[in-house]
Amino acid sequence: MFHIRLKLPLDFPAGQRESVSALLGDLALSHSLMRESDALDAPWLAEWLVMDKPDAAILNTRLQIYAALHDFEMENPDWQIEKLPEIDWLAHSYKQFEPFTVGPFFIYGSHFQDPVPDGLIGLQIDAATAFGSGEHGTTKGCLQAMLDLKGKGICPWNILDMGTGSGILGIAAWKLWHTPVLAVDNDGEAVRVAAHHQEINGVQSGAAAMMSVVGDGFAAADVQQKKPFELIIANILAGSLVEMVRDLTACCDEKGFIILSGILNEQAADVIAAYHAHGFSLKDTIEIGNWSTLVMQR
C-alpha cells in the first residue's frame, strides 16, 4: 500500500479543493483533504491511499488534464509517494486510540477489555464515521466546560447537543446530570453512530433520557418542541456558530448556559462579540492547543 500526498498552492481555487480527490478517484482506497497545520493561512494537503505504486508521470498527466478542465495552473507539483509498512491497520488504529481521561471521564474504545477504573465515568467511543472520539482539543474543551459547570453547582434541566457527531458530548452530559438530552445532527450517519454509542454506554433512548435525531439544526421539529434549553452545547465551526446565533438564542432559556467550540484561538473574539450582541456574557474560555471553548450565559 502507498501513501500519496500533494501540497496545493496557496492560490489554489477554493472551489476546487474538495473535488481534487477526483484526480485518483479510480485508484484510491481512501482520500483526505486538510490543512498542513491549524493556521488559517496554512496550505492544503490532498492525500490518497492506493494499493500499487503509482507512476509520477501519470500523476502529472492527470493533474495537467484536471487543471485544464478547471482553468487553473499548477507548476512543478510536489508529489510525495511513500510505501506504507505491512501492518494490521485495524490493530494499529486501535493502538493509537489508547484510553485517556478528561477529569473523571475515562474514554476508551471497544478494544479495551479491562474494567473502567473505580471512581471514573466511562465513555466508550469507537473511532468511526462521525466526528468526536474525545481526543481533539475541541471535544476535550467541551467536556472540561461541562465538568466546570457541574463543579459550580449548575444543574441544567434540559440539554441540547447541536451537531452531535459521535454523540460523545450528549452522552457525557447525561452521565453528569441524568437530565433529558436532545442530540441533533443533519447527518443521518452521525445520528446512527450516536445512537449506537448511547446503547453501548447504557444511556436509555427517550424523552426522559437521551434522544438522537436527524434534523435541520435549530429548525428541527424536536428542537422547537423541547425548547427552551438551559444548556446548549455546539461543537461545530466558528463561522457556523456566528451564523446560528439568532436561532440558538431563540432556543436558549432566559438564563441558560451555552458551550461553544470548534473555534481557533484567533477566532474566539469574533464569536464572543456575536453572542455578546445577543445578550450573552462570557463566563470562561478554555484553551487547548490552538482551540478555544467558550462558556457563556444569557
SVG drawing of the C-alpha trace seen along z (x, -y; Angstrom):
<svg xmlns="http://www.w3.org/2000/svg" viewBox="-43 -44 52 51">
<polyline fill="none" stroke="black" stroke-width="0.4" points="0.0,0.0 1.2,-3.5 0.5,-6.9 0.4,-9.8 0.5,-13.4 0.2,-16.6 0.6,-20.1 -1.8,-22.6 -0.5,-26.1 -2.0,-28.9 -3.8,-30.4 -5.4,-27.0 -9.0,-27.7 -11.1,-27.3 -14.0,-25.8 -11.7,-23.0 -10.3,-21.8 -13.0,-19.3 -13.1,-17.9 -9.3,-17.5 -9.7,-13.9 -11.2,-13.0 -7.7,-13.0 -7.2,-9.5 -10.8,-8.5 -10.5,-5.3 -7.3,-4.2 -7.7,-5.4 -8.8,-3.3 -9.4,-6.5 -8.6,-10.2 -8.5,-13.2 -8.0,-17.0 -6.8,-19.0 -4.6,-22.0 -0.9,-21.4 -1.5,-23.0 -4.3,-24.7 -3.3,-28.1 -5.9,-29.7 -3.3,-30.5 -1.6,-27.1 -1.5,-25.3 -3.9,-22.4 -2.7,-18.9 -4.5,-16.3 -3.7,-12.7 -4.6,-9.3 -4.1,-5.7 -3.6,-3.3 -2.7,0.4 0.0,0.2 2.9,-2.3 1.8,-5.0 3.9,-6.4 4.7,-10.1 4.5,-10.8 0.9,-9.5 0.1,-11.6 1.4,-14.7 -0.6,-14.0 -3.8,-13.5 -3.1,-16.8 -2.5,-18.7 -5.8,-17.4 -7.6,-18.3 -6.1,-21.8 -7.0,-22.4 -10.6,-21.3 -10.9,-23.6 -9.0,-26.5 -6.0,-26.8 -2.3,-26.2 -0.1,-24.3 3.6,-24.3 6.1,-21.8 3.7,-19.7 5.5,-18.1 4.2,-14.5 5.2,-12.6 4.9,-8.9 5.6,-6.7 5.3,-2.9 3.5,-2.0 4.7,0.8 2.8,4.1 0.9,4.0 -2.5,4.8 -4.1,1.3 -7.1,2.1 -4.9,3.1 -2.7,0.1 -5.7,-2.3 -6.8,-0.8 -3.3,-1.2 -3.4,-4.9 -6.6,-5.3 -5.4,-4.3 -7.8,-5.0 -7.4,-8.5 -9.0,-10.8 -10.6,-14.2 -11.2,-14.9 -13.3,-12.0 -14.2,-10.9 -12.4,-7.7 -12.7,-7.5 -11.9,-4.2 -12.7,-2.1 -14.3,1.3 -10.9,2.9 -10.2,2.0 -11.4,5.0 -10.5,4.1 -13.0,2.6 -13.4,-1.2 -11.2,-2.3 -13.0,-2.9 -14.3,-6.4 -14.2,-7.3 -17.1,-7.8 -16.7,-5.5 -17.3,-6.8 -16.9,-4.0 -16.4,-5.7 -15.2,-4.0 -13.4,-5.9 -16.0,-5.7 -17.6,-7.7 -18.8,-10.5 -16.6,-13.2 -15.8,-13.0 -13.6,-10.4 -12.8,-12.7 -9.1,-13.2 -9.5,-16.6 -9.0,-19.8 -12.5,-21.0 -14.1,-17.9 -11.8,-17.9 -12.7,-21.6 -16.4,-20.9 -16.0,-18.0 -14.0,-20.2 -16.6,-23.0 -19.3,-20.7 -17.3,-19.5 -16.6,-23.1 -20.4,-23.9 -21.1,-20.8 -18.5,-21.8 -20.2,-25.2 -23.5,-23.6 -25.1,-24.2 -27.8,-21.5 -29.5,-22.1 -32.9,-20.5 -33.0,-20.4 -29.9,-20.0 -29.3,-20.3 -26.3,-18.9 -26.3,-20.6 -24.2,-18.9 -23.8,-15.8 -21.4,-13.8 -20.5,-10.7 -22.8,-11.6 -19.9,-11.8 -20.9,-15.2 -24.6,-14.4 -23.7,-11.0 -21.3,-12.8 -23.9,-15.4 -26.4,-12.7 -23.9,-10.8 -23.1,-14.0 -26.6,-15.3 -29.1,-12.4 -31.3,-15.0 -33.0,-14.9 -30.6,-15.4 -31.6,-16.1 -28.8,-15.3 -29.3,-16.6 -27.3,-16.3 -28.2,-16.9 -26.1,-13.8 -28.1,-10.6 -24.9,-8.5 -23.8,-10.6 -27.1,-10.1 -26.8,-6.3 -23.4,-6.3 -24.6,-8.5 -27.5,-6.1 -25.0,-3.1 -22.8,-4.9 -25.9,-5.6 -26.6,-1.9 -23.1,-0.6 -22.8,-3.3 -26.1,-2.2 -27.9,-5.5 -31.6,-4.9 -33.3,-6.4 -36.3,-8.5 -37.7,-11.9 -36.7,-11.4 -33.1,-10.3 -31.4,-11.0 -32.8,-11.3 -30.6,-11.3 -32.4,-12.7 -31.7,-13.8 -32.8,-17.4 -32.1,-20.8 -30.3,-22.5 -32.5,-24.6 -35.4,-24.4 -35.7,-20.7 -39.2,-19.8 -37.8,-18.1 -35.8,-21.2 -38.7,-23.5 -40.9,-21.2 -38.5,-20.8 -37.1,-24.4 -36.1,-26.3 -32.8,-24.6 -30.9,-25.5 -27.7,-24.2 -26.8,-24.2 -23.6,-22.6 -22.4,-23.3 -19.0,-22.0 -19.1,-23.0 -17.1,-25.7 -16.6,-29.4 -18.4,-30.6 -21.4,-28.4 -21.6,-29.4 -21.8,-33.1 -24.4,-32.3 -26.7,-30.4 -26.6,-33.0 -30.2,-34.2 -31.6,-30.7 -29.6,-29.5 -30.7,-32.5 -34.3,-31.8 -33.9,-28.2 -31.9,-29.1 -33.5,-29.6 -33.6,-33.2 -30.7,-32.5 -29.3,-29.5 -25.7,-28.5 -24.0,-27.7 -20.8,-25.9 -19.3,-26.8 -16.4,-25.1 -14.7,-24.3 -13.1,-27.7 -9.5,-28.5 -8.0,-30.8 -7.7,-33.7 -11.5,-33.3 -12.7,-33.5 -13.1,-37.3 -15.4,-37.3 -17.6,-34.6 -17.7,-36.3 -18.7,-39.6 -21.6,-37.9 -23.0,-36.4 -22.5,-39.5 -24.6,-41.4 -27.4,-38.9 -27.3,-39.1 -24.7,-36.5 -21.9,-37.2 -18.6,-35.3 -18.1,-33.1 -15.0,-31.2 -12.6,-30.4 -10.8,-27.1 -7.8,-26.9 -6.4,-23.6 -3.6,-23.9 -4.9,-26.1 -8.5,-25.6 -10.8,-27.7 -14.0,-26.6 -16.3,-29.3 -18.7,-29.1 -21.3,-31.9 -24.6,-32.7 -27.6,-34.5"/>
</svg>
